[in-house]
Amino acid sequence: MSREGDSKKQRETLLTLVYIGIRLRDCCSIFNRFEVKETDLTRLKTLAEEYYRANAMSLPSAVNPTIWTIGHVLPVQVFI
């Protein structure tokens, strides 16, 4: 996805998208399980917050309702 001649901004954007994608993948792997351990719930809360924060701080498109829900509601709903 990257080339040798990419600018610093292009590399930063690519790495940000990779970071966000990994956080979303890890969130999905936890909240789609049938059996979830207490340690997984704690990890899910952290991952969801990191996912939201990375979107809010790094992407020019800002945060949409889906991203906000994953970052704020998902961790709370899972603990209930």
mmCIF file of the N, C-alpha and C atoms, coordinates in Angstrom:
data_MODEL
# 
_entry.id   MODEL 
# 
loop_
_atom_site.group_PDB 
_atom_site.id 
_atom_site.type_symbol 
_atom_site.label_atom_id 
_atom_site.label_alt_id 
_atom_site.label_comp_id 
_atom_site.label_asym_id 
_atom_site.label_entity_id 
_atom_site.label_seq_id 
_atom_site.pdbx_PDB_ins_code 
_atom_site.Cartn_x 
_atom_site.Cartn_y 
_atom_site.Cartn_z 
_atom_site.occupancy 
_atom_site.B_iso_or_equiv 
_atom_site.pdbx_formal_charge 
_atom_site.auth_seq_id 
_atom_site.auth_comp_id 
_atom_site.auth_asym_id 
_atom_site.auth_atom_id 
_atom_site.pdbx_PDB_model_num 
ATOM 1   N N  . MET A 1 1  ? 0.811   -1.187  0.000  1.00 0.00 ? 1  MET A N  1 
ATOM 2   C CA . MET A 1 1  ? 0.000   0.000   0.000  1.00 0.00 ? 1  MET A CA 1 
ATOM 3   C C  . MET A 1 1  ? 0.858   1.256   0.000  1.00 0.00 ? 1  MET A C  1 
ATOM 4   N N  . SER A 1 2  ? 2.096   1.132   0.354  1.00 0.00 ? 2  SER A N  1 
ATOM 5   C CA . SER A 1 2  ? 2.939   2.315   0.362  1.00 0.00 ? 2  SER A CA 1 
ATOM 6   C C  . SER A 1 2  ? 4.067   2.155   -0.653 1.00 0.00 ? 2  SER A C  1 
ATOM 7   N N  . ARG A 1 3  ? 4.606   3.281   -1.015 1.00 0.00 ? 3  ARG A N  1 
ATOM 8   C CA . ARG A 1 3  ? 5.727   3.308   -1.950 1.00 0.00 ? 3  ARG A CA 1 
ATOM 9   C C  . ARG A 1 3  ? 6.887   4.041   -1.309 1.00 0.00 ? 3  ARG A C  1 
ATOM 10  N N  . GLU A 1 4  ? 8.031   3.880   -1.912 1.00 0.00 ? 4  GLU A N  1 
ATOM 11  C CA . GLU A 1 4  ? 9.225   4.529   -1.391 1.00 0.00 ? 4  GLU A CA 1 
ATOM 12  C C  . GLU A 1 4  ? 9.118   6.047   -1.416 1.00 0.00 ? 4  GLU A C  1 
ATOM 13  N N  . GLY A 1 5  ? 8.430   6.594   -2.404 1.00 0.00 ? 5  GLY A N  1 
ATOM 14  C CA . GLY A 1 5  ? 8.335   8.038   -2.557 1.00 0.00 ? 5  GLY A CA 1 
ATOM 15  C C  . GLY A 1 5  ? 7.197   8.690   -1.798 1.00 0.00 ? 5  GLY A C  1 
ATOM 16  N N  . ASP A 1 6  ? 6.510   7.951   -0.937 1.00 0.00 ? 6  ASP A N  1 
ATOM 17  C CA . ASP A 1 6  ? 5.396   8.525   -0.180 1.00 0.00 ? 6  ASP A CA 1 
ATOM 18  C C  . ASP A 1 6  ? 5.878   9.617   0.766  1.00 0.00 ? 6  ASP A C  1 
ATOM 19  N N  . SER A 1 7  ? 5.045   10.616  0.931  1.00 0.00 ? 7  SER A N  1 
ATOM 20  C CA . SER A 1 7  ? 5.387   11.702  1.855  1.00 0.00 ? 7  SER A CA 1 
ATOM 21  C C  . SER A 1 7  ? 5.196   11.227  3.296  1.00 0.00 ? 7  SER A C  1 
ATOM 22  N N  . LYS A 1 8  ? 5.695   12.034  4.211  1.00 0.00 ? 8  LYS A N  1 
ATOM 23  C CA . LYS A 1 8  ? 5.551   11.707  5.631  1.00 0.00 ? 8  LYS A CA 1 
ATOM 24  C C  . LYS A 1 8  ? 4.070   11.649  6.015  1.00 0.00 ? 8  LYS A C  1 
ATOM 25  N N  . LYS A 1 9  ? 3.277   12.571  5.498  1.00 0.00 ? 9  LYS A N  1 
ATOM 26  C CA . LYS A 1 9  ? 1.842   12.604  5.786  1.00 0.00 ? 9  LYS A CA 1 
ATOM 27  C C  . LYS A 1 9  ? 1.149   11.334  5.283  1.00 0.00 ? 9  LYS A C  1 
ATOM 28  N N  . GLN A 1 10 ? 1.526   10.855  4.102  1.00 0.00 ? 10 GLN A N  1 
ATOM 29  C CA . GLN A 1 10 ? 0.940   9.631   3.556  1.00 0.00 ? 10 GLN A CA 1 
ATOM 30  C C  . GLN A 1 10 ? 1.290   8.427   4.430  1.00 0.00 ? 10 GLN A C  1 
ATOM 31  N N  . ARG A 1 11 ? 2.519   8.363   4.897  1.00 0.00 ? 11 ARG A N  1 
ATOM 32  C CA . ARG A 1 11 ? 2.922   7.259   5.786  1.00 0.00 ? 11 ARG A CA 1 
ATOM 33  C C  . ARG A 1 11 ? 2.173   7.314   7.108  1.00 0.00 ? 11 ARG A C  1 
ATOM 34  N N  . GLU A 1 12 ? 2.032   8.517   7.655  1.00 0.00 ? 12 GLU A N  1 
ATOM 35  C CA . GLU A 1 12 ? 1.299   8.674   8.918  1.00 0.00 ? 12 GLU A CA 1 
ATOM 36  C C  . GLU A 1 12 ? -0.161  8.257   8.757  1.00 0.00 ? 12 GLU A C  1 
ATOM 37  N N  . THR A 1 13 ? -0.767  8.645   7.660  1.00 0.00 ? 13 THR A N  1 
ATOM 38  C CA . THR A 1 13 ? -2.163  8.275   7.410  1.00 0.00 ? 13 THR A CA 1 
ATOM 39  C C  . THR A 1 13 ? -2.310  6.768   7.284  1.00 0.00 ? 13 THR A C  1 
ATOM 40  N N  . LEU A 1 14 ? -1.411  6.136   6.569  1.00 0.00 ? 14 LEU A N  1 
ATOM 41  C CA . LEU A 1 14 ? -1.455  4.683   6.415  1.00 0.00 ? 14 LEU A CA 1 
ATOM 42  C C  . LEU A 1 14 ? -1.292  3.981   7.762  1.00 0.00 ? 14 LEU A C  1 
ATOM 43  N N  . LEU A 1 15 ? -0.330  4.426   8.552  1.00 0.00 ? 15 LEU A N  1 
ATOM 44  C CA . LEU A 1 15 ? -0.118  3.807   9.865  1.00 0.00 ? 15 LEU A CA 1 
ATOM 45  C C  . LEU A 1 15 ? -1.311  4.039   10.795 1.00 0.00 ? 15 LEU A C  1 
ATOM 46  N N  . THR A 1 16 ? -1.933  5.186   10.691 1.00 0.00 ? 16 THR A N  1 
ATOM 47  C CA . THR A 1 16 ? -3.128  5.467   11.490 1.00 0.00 ? 16 THR A CA 1 
ATOM 48  C C  . THR A 1 16 ? -4.262  4.531   11.109 1.00 0.00 ? 16 THR A C  1 
ATOM 49  N N  . LEU A 1 17 ? -4.460  4.341   9.811  1.00 0.00 ? 17 LEU A N  1 
ATOM 50  C CA . LEU A 1 17 ? -5.513  3.432   9.358  1.00 0.00 ? 17 LEU A CA 1 
ATOM 51  C C  . LEU A 1 17 ? -5.238  1.998   9.801  1.00 0.00 ? 17 LEU A C  1 
ATOM 52  N N  . VAL A 1 18 ? -3.985  1.587   9.782  1.00 0.00 ? 18 VAL A N  1 
ATOM 53  C CA . VAL A 1 18 ? -3.626  0.246   10.254 1.00 0.00 ? 18 VAL A CA 1 
ATOM 54  C C  . VAL A 1 18 ? -3.921  0.118   11.747 1.00 0.00 ? 18 VAL A C  1 
ATOM 55  N N  . TYR A 1 19 ? -3.526  1.121   12.520 1.00 0.00 ? 19 TYR A N  1 
ATOM 56  C CA . TYR A 1 19 ? -3.770  1.120   13.966 1.00 0.00 ? 19 TYR A CA 1 
ATOM 57  C C  . TYR A 1 19 ? -5.261  1.025   14.266 1.00 0.00 ? 19 TYR A C  1 
ATOM 58  N N  . ILE A 1 20 ? -6.059  1.848   13.574 1.00 0.00 ? 20 ILE A N  1 
ATOM 59  C CA . ILE A 1 20 ? -7.510  1.840   13.767 1.00 0.00 ? 20 ILE A CA 1 
ATOM 60  C C  . ILE A 1 20 ? -8.097  0.488   13.368 1.00 0.00 ? 20 ILE A C  1 
ATOM 61  N N  . GLY A 1 21 ? -7.639  -0.058  12.270 1.00 0.00 ? 21 GLY A N  1 
ATOM 62  C CA . GLY A 1 21 ? -8.133  -1.358  11.816 1.00 0.00 ? 21 GLY A CA 1 
ATOM 63  C C  . GLY A 1 21 ? -7.836  -2.475  12.794 1.00 0.00 ? 21 GLY A C  1 
ATOM 64  N N  . ILE A 1 22 ? -6.652  -2.450  13.372 1.00 0.00 ? 22 ILE A N  1 
ATOM 65  C CA . ILE A 1 22 ? -6.284  -3.483  14.345 1.00 0.00 ? 22 ILE A CA 1 
ATOM 66  C C  . ILE A 1 22 ? -7.124  -3.356  15.605 1.00 0.00 ? 22 ILE A C  1 
ATOM 67  N N  . ARG A 1 23 ? -7.355  -2.126  16.059 1.00 0.00 ? 23 ARG A N  1 
ATOM 68  C CA . ARG A 1 23 ? -8.187  -1.929  17.248 1.00 0.00 ? 23 ARG A CA 1 
ATOM 69  C C  . ARG A 1 23 ? -9.619  -2.423  16.992 1.00 0.00 ? 23 ARG A C  1 
ATOM 70  N N  . LEU A 1 24 ? -10.158 -2.121  15.825 1.00 0.00 ? 24 LEU A N  1 
ATOM 71  C CA . LEU A 1 24 ? -11.510 -2.566  15.494 1.00 0.00 ? 24 LEU A CA 1 
ATOM 72  C C  . LEU A 1 24 ? -11.568 -4.084  15.388 1.00 0.00 ? 24 LEU A C  1 
ATOM 73  N N  . ARG A 1 25 ? -10.572 -4.687  14.772 1.00 0.00 ? 25 ARG A N  1 
ATOM 74  C CA . ARG A 1 25 ? -10.517 -6.149  14.658 1.00 0.00 ? 25 ARG A CA 1 
ATOM 75  C C  . ARG A 1 25 ? -10.494 -6.796  16.036 1.00 0.00 ? 25 ARG A C  1 
ATOM 76  N N  . ASP A 1 26 ? -9.678  -6.258  16.934 1.00 0.00 ? 26 ASP A N  1 
ATOM 77  C CA . ASP A 1 26 ? -9.578  -6.833  18.274 1.00 0.00 ? 26 ASP A CA 1 
ATOM 78  C C  . ASP A 1 26 ? -10.871 -6.643  19.068 1.00 0.00 ? 26 ASP A C  1 
ATOM 79  N N  . CYS A 1 27 ? -11.530 -5.493  18.904 1.00 0.00 ? 27 CYS A N  1 
ATOM 80  C CA . CYS A 1 27 ? -12.833 -5.279  19.551 1.00 0.00 ? 27 CYS A CA 1 
ATOM 81  C C  . CYS A 1 27 ? -13.840 -6.321  19.065 1.00 0.00 ? 27 CYS A C  1 
ATOM 82  N N  . CYS A 1 28 ? -13.896 -6.488  17.773 1.00 0.00 ? 28 CYS A N  1 
ATOM 83  C CA . CYS A 1 28 ? -14.853 -7.444  17.190 1.00 0.00 ? 28 CYS A CA 1 
ATOM 84  C C  . CYS A 1 28 ? -14.583 -8.866  17.660 1.00 0.00 ? 28 CYS A C  1 
ATOM 85  N N  . SER A 1 29 ? -13.322 -9.213  17.797 1.00 0.00 ? 29 SER A N  1 
ATOM 86  C CA . SER A 1 29 ? -13.000 -10.578 18.216 1.00 0.00 ? 29 SER A CA 1 
ATOM 87  C C  . SER A 1 29 ? -13.452 -10.839 19.648 1.00 0.00 ? 29 SER A C  1 
ATOM 88  N N  . ILE A 1 30 ? -13.541 -9.802  20.454 1.00 0.00 ? 30 ILE A N  1 
ATOM 89  C CA . ILE A 1 30 ? -13.997 -9.983  21.838 1.00 0.00 ? 30 ILE A CA 1 
ATOM 90  C C  . ILE A 1 30 ? -15.519 -9.948  21.920 1.00 0.00 ? 30 ILE A C  1 
ATOM 91  N N  . PHE A 1 31 ? -16.153 -8.939  21.320 1.00 0.00 ? 31 PHE A N  1 
ATOM 92  C CA . PHE A 1 31 ? -17.599 -8.838  21.525 1.00 0.00 ? 31 PHE A CA 1 
ATOM 93  C C  . PHE A 1 31 ? -18.407 -9.807  20.673 1.00 0.00 ? 31 PHE A C  1 
ATOM 94  N N  . ASN A 1 32 ? -17.769 -10.596 19.852 1.00 0.00 ? 32 ASN A N  1 
ATOM 95  C CA . ASN A 1 32 ? -18.483 -11.631 19.097 1.00 0.00 ? 32 ASN A CA 1 
ATOM 96  C C  . ASN A 1 32 ? -18.284 -13.034 19.673 1.00 0.00 ? 32 ASN A C  1 
ATOM 97  N N  . ARG A 1 33 ? -17.695 -13.124 20.824 1.00 0.00 ? 33 ARG A N  1 
ATOM 98  C CA . ARG A 1 33 ? -17.479 -14.420 21.467 1.00 0.00 ? 33 ARG A CA 1 
ATOM 99  C C  . ARG A 1 33 ? -18.714 -14.858 22.246 1.00 0.00 ? 33 ARG A C  1 
ATOM 100 N N  . PHE A 1 34 ? -18.852 -16.171 22.395 1.00 0.00 ? 34 PHE A N  1 
ATOM 101 C CA . PHE A 1 34 ? -19.937 -16.703 23.216 1.00 0.00 ? 34 PHE A CA 1 
ATOM 102 C C  . PHE A 1 34 ? -19.584 -16.636 24.688 1.00 0.00 ? 34 PHE A C  1 
ATOM 103 N N  . GLU A 1 35 ? -18.340 -16.931 24.989 1.00 0.00 ? 35 GLU A N  1 
ATOM 104 C CA . GLU A 1 35 ? -17.871 -16.879 26.372 1.00 0.00 ? 35 GLU A CA 1 
ATOM 105 C C  . GLU A 1 35 ? -16.775 -15.828 26.475 1.00 0.00 ? 35 GLU A C  1 
ATOM 106 N N  . VAL A 1 36 ? -16.992 -14.875 27.377 1.00 0.00 ? 36 VAL A N  1 
ATOM 107 C CA . VAL A 1 36 ? -16.045 -13.785 27.539 1.00 0.00 ? 36 VAL A CA 1 
ATOM 108 C C  . VAL A 1 36 ? -15.581 -13.749 28.987 1.00 0.00 ? 36 VAL A C  1 
ATOM 109 N N  . LYS A 1 37 ? -14.285 -13.668 29.182 1.00 0.00 ? 37 LYS A N  1 
ATOM 110 C CA . LYS A 1 37 ? -13.714 -13.598 30.527 1.00 0.00 ? 37 LYS A CA 1 
ATOM 111 C C  . LYS A 1 37 ? -13.678 -12.143 30.991 1.00 0.00 ? 37 LYS A C  1 
ATOM 112 N N  . GLU A 1 38 ? -13.549 -11.972 32.272 1.00 0.00 ? 38 GLU A N  1 
ATOM 113 C CA . GLU A 1 38 ? -13.484 -10.631 32.855 1.00 0.00 ? 38 GLU A CA 1 
ATOM 114 C C  . GLU A 1 38 ? -12.288 -9.851  32.312 1.00 0.00 ? 38 GLU A C  1 
ATOM 115 N N  . THR A 1 39 ? -11.168 -10.504 32.115 1.00 0.00 ? 39 THR A N  1 
ATOM 116 C CA . THR A 1 39 ? -9.989  -9.827  31.560 1.00 0.00 ? 39 THR A CA 1 
ATOM 117 C C  . THR A 1 39 ? -10.248 -9.364  30.129 1.00 0.00 ? 39 THR A C  1 
ATOM 118 N N  . ASP A 1 40 ? -11.043 -10.129 29.374 1.00 0.00 ? 40 ASP A N  1 
ATOM 119 C CA . ASP A 1 40 ? -11.395 -9.726  28.012 1.00 0.00 ? 40 ASP A CA 1 
ATOM 120 C C  . ASP A 1 40 ? -12.249 -8.462  28.017 1.00 0.00 ? 40 ASP A C  1 
ATOM 121 N N  . LEU A 1 41 ? -13.136 -8.345  28.987 1.00 0.00 ? 41 LEU A N  1 
ATOM 122 C CA . LEU A 1 41 ? -13.987 -7.157  29.084 1.00 0.00 ? 41 LEU A CA 1 
ATOM 123 C C  . LEU A 1 41 ? -13.165 -5.912  29.372 1.00 0.00 ? 41 LEU A C  1 
ATOM 124 N N  . THR A 1 42 ? -12.183 -6.050  30.235 1.00 0.00 ? 42 THR A N  1 
ATOM 125 C CA . THR A 1 42 ? -11.300 -4.928  30.529 1.00 0.00 ? 42 THR A CA 1 
ATOM 126 C C  . THR A 1 42 ? -10.520 -4.531  29.290 1.00 0.00 ? 42 THR A C  1 
ATOM 127 N N  . ARG A 1 43 ? -10.040 -5.521  28.574 1.00 0.00 ? 43 ARG A N  1 
ATOM 128 C CA . ARG A 1 43 ? -9.293  -5.269  27.324 1.00 0.00 ? 43 ARG A CA 1 
ATOM 129 C C  . ARG A 1 43 ? -10.207 -4.627  26.278 1.00 0.00 ? 43 ARG A C  1 
ATOM 130 N N  . LEU A 1 44 ? -11.450 -5.062  26.201 1.00 0.00 ? 44 LEU A N  1 
ATOM 131 C CA . LEU A 1 44 ? -12.403 -4.495  25.252 1.00 0.00 ? 44 LEU A CA 1 
ATOM 132 C C  . LEU A 1 44 ? -12.624 -3.013  25.519 1.00 0.00 ? 44 LEU A C  1 
ATOM 133 N N  . LYS A 1 45 ? -12.765 -2.657  26.767 1.00 0.00 ? 45 LYS A N  1 
ATOM 134 C CA . LYS A 1 45 ? -12.952 -1.247  27.131 1.00 0.00 ? 45 LYS A CA 1 
ATOM 135 C C  . LYS A 1 45 ? -11.772 -0.413  26.646 1.00 0.00 ? 45 LYS A C  1 
ATOM 136 N N  . THR A 1 46 ? -10.578 -0.879  26.879 1.00 0.00 ? 46 THR A N  1 
ATOM 137 C CA . THR A 1 46 ? -9.377  -0.162  26.451 1.00 0.00 ? 46 THR A CA 1 
ATOM 138 C C  . THR A 1 46 ? -9.304  -0.065  24.932 1.00 0.00 ? 46 THR A C  1 
ATOM 139 N N  . LEU A 1 47 ? -9.560  -1.180  24.246 1.00 0.00 ? 47 LEU A N  1 
ATOM 140 C CA . LEU A 1 47 ? -9.504  -1.189  22.785 1.00 0.00 ? 47 LEU A CA 1 
ATOM 141 C C  . LEU A 1 47 ? -10.537 -0.248  22.172 1.00 0.00 ? 47 LEU A C  1 
ATOM 142 N N  . ALA A 1 48 ? -11.742 -0.243  22.711 1.00 0.00 ? 48 ALA A N  1 
ATOM 143 C CA . ALA A 1 48 ? -12.797 0.616   22.178 1.00 0.00 ? 48 ALA A CA 1 
ATOM 144 C C  . ALA A 1 48 ? -12.451 2.092   22.370 1.00 0.00 ? 48 ALA A C  1 
ATOM 145 N N  . GLU A 1 49 ? -11.903 2.426   23.510 1.00 0.00 ? 49 GLU A N  1 
ATOM 146 C CA . GLU A 1 49 ? -11.500 3.805   23.764 1.00 0.00 ? 49 GLU A CA 1 
ATOM 147 C C  . GLU A 1 49 ? -10.363 4.226   22.842 1.00 0.00 ? 49 GLU A C  1 
ATOM 148 N N  . GLU A 1 50 ? -9.400  3.343   22.624 1.00 0.00 ? 50 GLU A N  1 
ATOM 149 C CA . GLU A 1 50 ? -8.279  3.639   21.725 1.00 0.00 ? 50 GLU A CA 1 
ATOM 150 C C  . GLU A 1 50 ? -8.772  3.794   20.282 1.00 0.00 ? 50 GLU A C  1 
ATOM 151 N N  . TYR A 1 51 ? -9.716  2.957   19.890 1.00 0.00 ? 51 TYR A N  1 
ATOM 152 C CA . TYR A 1 51 ? -10.302 3.035   18.549 1.00 0.00 ? 51 TYR A CA 1 
ATOM 153 C C  . TYR A 1 51 ? -10.969 4.395   18.345 1.00 0.00 ? 51 TYR A C  1 
ATOM 154 N N  . TYR A 1 52 ? -11.777 4.795   19.296 1.00 0.00 ? 52 TYR A N  1 
ATOM 155 C CA . TYR A 1 52 ? -12.465 6.081   19.206 1.00 0.00 ? 52 TYR A CA 1 
ATOM 156 C C  . TYR A 1 52 ? -11.459 7.230   19.178 1.00 0.00 ? 52 TYR A C  1 
ATOM 157 N N  . ARG A 1 53 ? -10.527 7.219   20.093 1.00 0.00 ? 53 ARG A N  1 
ATOM 158 C CA . ARG A 1 53 ? -9.552  8.304   20.203 1.00 0.00 ? 53 ARG A CA 1 
ATOM 159 C C  . ARG A 1 53 ? -8.721  8.458   18.931 1.00 0.00 ? 53 ARG A C  1 
ATOM 160 N N  . ALA A 1 54 ? -8.298  7.336   18.362 1.00 0.00 ? 54 ALA A N  1 
ATOM 161 C CA . ALA A 1 54 ? -7.497  7.390   17.130 1.00 0.00 ? 54 ALA A CA 1 
ATOM 162 C C  . ALA A 1 54 ? -8.308  7.980   15.981 1.00 0.00 ? 54 ALA A C  1 
ATOM 163 N N  . ASN A 1 55 ? -9.564  7.625   15.886 1.00 0.00 ? 55 ASN A N  1 
ATOM 164 C CA . ASN A 1 55 ? -10.432 8.192   14.851 1.00 0.00 ? 55 ASN A CA 1 
ATOM 165 C C  . ASN A 1 55 ? -10.628 9.686   15.066 1.00 0.00 ? 55 ASN A C  1 
ATOM 166 N N  . ALA A 1 56 ? -10.913 10.064  16.297 1.00 0.00 ? 56 ALA A N  1 
ATOM 167 C CA . ALA A 1 56 ? -11.212 11.452  16.607 1.00 0.00 ? 56 ALA A CA 1 
ATOM 168 C C  . ALA A 1 56 ? -10.001 12.363  16.417 1.00 0.00 ? 56 ALA A C  1 
ATOM 169 N N  . MET A 1 57 ? -8.827  11.877  16.733 1.00 0.00 ? 57 MET A N  1 
ATOM 170 C CA . MET A 1 57 ? -7.646  12.722  16.682 1.00 0.00 ? 57 MET A CA 1 
ATOM 171 C C  . MET A 1 57 ? -6.937  12.712  15.327 1.00 0.00 ? 57 MET A C  1 
ATOM 172 N N  . SER A 1 58 ? -7.081  11.647  14.575 1.00 0.00 ? 58 SER A N  1 
ATOM 173 C CA . SER A 1 58 ? -6.212  11.476  13.420 1.00 0.00 ? 58 SER A CA 1 
ATOM 174 C C  . SER A 1 58 ? -6.870  11.629  12.065 1.00 0.00 ? 58 SER A C  1 
ATOM 175 N N  . LEU A 1 59 ? -8.134  11.326  11.970 1.00 0.00 ? 59 LEU A N  1 
ATOM 176 C CA . LEU A 1 59 ? -8.759  11.333  10.650 1.00 0.00 ? 59 LEU A CA 1 
ATOM 177 C C  . LEU A 1 59 ? -9.535  12.622  10.419 1.00 0.00 ? 59 LEU A C  1 
ATOM 178 N N  . PRO A 1 60 ? -9.394  13.198  9.240  1.00 0.00 ? 60 PRO A N  1 
ATOM 179 C CA . PRO A 1 60 ? -10.082 14.465  8.956  1.00 0.00 ? 60 PRO A CA 1 
ATOM 180 C C  . PRO A 1 60 ? -11.598 14.332  8.834  1.00 0.00 ? 60 PRO A C  1 
ATOM 181 N N  . SER A 1 61 ? -12.088 13.115  8.647  1.00 0.00 ? 61 SER A N  1 
ATOM 182 C CA . SER A 1 61 ? -13.532 12.917  8.481  1.00 0.00 ? 61 SER A CA 1 
ATOM 183 C C  . SER A 1 61 ? -14.288 13.015  9.794  1.00 0.00 ? 61 SER A C  1 
ATOM 184 N N  . ALA A 1 62 ? -13.580 13.145  10.892 1.00 0.00 ? 62 ALA A N  1 
ATOM 185 C CA . ALA A 1 62 ? -14.161 13.242  12.235 1.00 0.00 ? 62 ALA A CA 1 
ATOM 186 C C  . ALA A 1 62 ? -14.840 11.934  12.636 1.00 0.00 ? 62 ALA A C  1 
ATOM 187 N N  . VAL A 1 63 ? -15.672 12.020  13.639 1.00 0.00 ? 63 VAL A N  1 
ATOM 188 C CA . VAL A 1 63 ? -16.290 10.829  14.211 1.00 0.00 ? 63 VAL A CA 1 
ATOM 189 C C  . VAL A 1 63 ? -17.747 10.765  13.783 1.00 0.00 ? 63 VAL A C  1 
ATOM 190 N N  . ASN A 1 64 ? -18.160 9.599   13.295 1.00 0.00 ? 64 ASN A N  1 
ATOM 191 C CA . ASN A 1 64 ? -19.567 9.400   12.942 1.00 0.00 ? 64 ASN A CA 1 
ATOM 192 C C  . ASN A 1 64 ? -20.260 8.645   14.072 1.00 0.00 ? 64 ASN A C  1 
ATOM 193 N N  . PRO A 1 65 ? -21.581 8.485   14.023 1.00 0.00 ? 65 PRO A N  1 
ATOM 194 C CA . PRO A 1 65 ? -22.298 7.815   15.103 1.00 0.00 ? 65 PRO A CA 1 
ATOM 195 C C  . PRO A 1 65 ? -21.822 6.383   15.389 1.00 0.00 ? 65 PRO A C  1 
ATOM 196 N N  . THR A 1 66 ? -21.419 5.652   14.368 1.00 0.00 ? 66 THR A N  1 
ATOM 197 C CA . THR A 1 66 ? -20.955 4.283   14.589 1.00 0.00 ? 66 THR A CA 1 
ATOM 198 C C  . THR A 1 66 ? -19.662 4.267   15.386 1.00 0.00 ? 66 THR A C  1 
ATOM 199 N N  . ILE A 1 67 ? -18.727 5.115   15.028 1.00 0.00 ? 67 ILE A N  1 
ATOM 200 C CA . ILE A 1 67 ? -17.450 5.187   15.750 1.00 0.00 ? 67 ILE A CA 1 
ATOM 201 C C  . ILE A 1 67 ? -17.690 5.625   17.189 1.00 0.00 ? 67 ILE A C  1 
ATOM 202 N N  . TRP A 1 68 ? -18.558 6.617   17.391 1.00 0.00 ? 68 TRP A N  1 
ATOM 203 C CA . TRP A 1 68 ? -18.855 7.092   18.735 1.00 0.00 ? 68 TRP A CA 1 
ATOM 204 C C  . TRP A 1 68 ? -19.476 5.973   19.571 1.00 0.00 ? 68 TRP A C  1 
ATOM 205 N N  . THR A 1 69 ? -20.386 5.225   18.979 1.00 0.00 ? 69 THR A N  1 
ATOM 206 C CA . THR A 1 69 ? -21.048 4.126   19.695 1.00 0.00 ? 69 THR A CA 1 
ATOM 207 C C  . THR A 1 69 ? -20.046 3.055   20.108 1.00 0.00 ? 69 THR A C  1 
ATOM 208 N N  . ILE A 1 70 ? -19.162 2.683   19.217 1.00 0.00 ? 70 ILE A N  1 
ATOM 209 C CA . ILE A 1 70 ? -18.148 1.680   19.557 1.00 0.00 ? 70 ILE A CA 1 
ATOM 210 C C  . ILE A 1 70 ? -17.256 2.194   20.679 1.00 0.00 ? 70 ILE A C  1 
ATOM 211 N N  . GLY A 1 71 ? -16.883 3.447   20.628 1.00 0.00 ? 71 GLY A N  1 
ATOM 212 C CA . GLY A 1 71 ? -15.976 3.997   21.628 1.00 0.00 ? 71 GLY A CA 1 
ATOM 213 C C  . GLY A 1 71 ? -16.589 4.272   22.981 1.00 0.00 ? 71 GLY A C  1 
ATOM 214 N N  . HIS A 1 72 ? -17.882 4.597   23.009 1.00 0.00 ? 72 HIS A N  1 
ATOM 215 C CA . HIS A 1 72 ? -18.504 4.997   24.272 1.00 0.00 ? 72 HIS A CA 1 
ATOM 216 C C  . HIS A 1 72 ? -19.574 4.042   24.803 1.00 0.00 ? 72 HIS A C  1 
ATOM 217 N N  . VAL A 1 73 ? -20.388 3.486   23.947 1.00 0.00 ? 73 VAL A N  1 
ATOM 218 C CA . VAL A 1 73 ? -21.504 2.664   24.403 1.00 0.00 ? 73 VAL A CA 1 
ATOM 219 C C  . VAL A 1 73 ? -21.123 1.192   24.528 1.00 0.00 ? 73 VAL A C  1 
ATOM 220 N N  . LEU A 1 74 ? -20.375 0.688   23.587 1.00 0.00 ? 74 LEU A N  1 
ATOM 221 C CA . LEU A 1 74 ? -20.002 -0.733  23.594 1.00 0.00 ? 74 LEU A CA 1 
ATOM 222 C C  . LEU A 1 74 ? -19.349 -1.157  24.902 1.00 0.00 ? 74 LEU A C  1 
ATOM 223 N N  . PRO A 1 75 ? -18.345 -0.455  25.391 1.00 0.00 ? 75 PRO A N  1 
ATOM 224 C CA . PRO A 1 75 ? -17.732 -0.893  26.652 1.00 0.00 ? 75 PRO A CA 1 
ATOM 225 C C  . PRO A 1 75 ? -18.698 -0.879  27.829 1.00 0.00 ? 75 PRO A C  1 
ATOM 226 N N  . VAL A 1 76 ? -19.623 0.063   27.861 1.00 0.00 ? 76 VAL A N  1 
ATOM 227 C CA . VAL A 1 76 ? -20.582 0.149   28.959 1.00 0.00 ? 76 VAL A CA 1 
ATOM 228 C C  . VAL A 1 76 ? -21.610 -0.958  28.852 1.00 0.00 ? 76 VAL A C  1 
ATOM 229 N N  . GLN A 1 77 ? -22.128 -1.206  27.658 1.00 0.00 ? 77 GLN A N  1 
ATOM 230 C CA . GLN A 1 77 ? -23.146 -2.243  27.456 1.00 0.00 ? 77 GLN A CA 1 
ATOM 231 C C  . GLN A 1 77 ? -22.625 -3.630  27.780 1.00 0.00 ? 77 GLN A C  1 
ATOM 232 N N  . VAL A 1 78 ? -21.387 -3.896  27.478 1.00 0.00 ? 78 VAL A N  1 
ATOM 233 C CA . VAL A 1 78 ? -20.821 -5.228  27.725 1.00 0.00 ? 78 VAL A CA 1 
ATOM 234 C C  . VAL A 1 78 ? -20.695 -5.479  29.215 1.00 0.00 ? 78 VAL A C  1 
ATOM 235 N N  . PHE A 1 79 ? -20.431 -4.437  29.994 1.00 0.00 ? 79 PHE A N  1 
ATOM 236 C CA . PHE A 1 79 ? -20.264 -4.619  31.437 1.00 0.00 ? 79 PHE A CA 1 
ATOM 237 C C  . PHE A 1 79 ? -21.588 -4.779  32.164 1.00 0.00 ? 79 PHE A C  1 
ATOM 238 N N  . ILE A 1 80 ? -22.677 -4.424  31.525 1.00 0.00 ? 80 ILE A N  1 
ATOM 239 C CA . ILE A 1 80 ? -24.001 -4.509  32.197 1.00 0.00 ? 80 ILE A CA 1 
ATOM 240 C C  . ILE A 1 80 ? -24.501 -5.919  32.194 1.00 0.00 ? 80 ILE A C  1 
# 
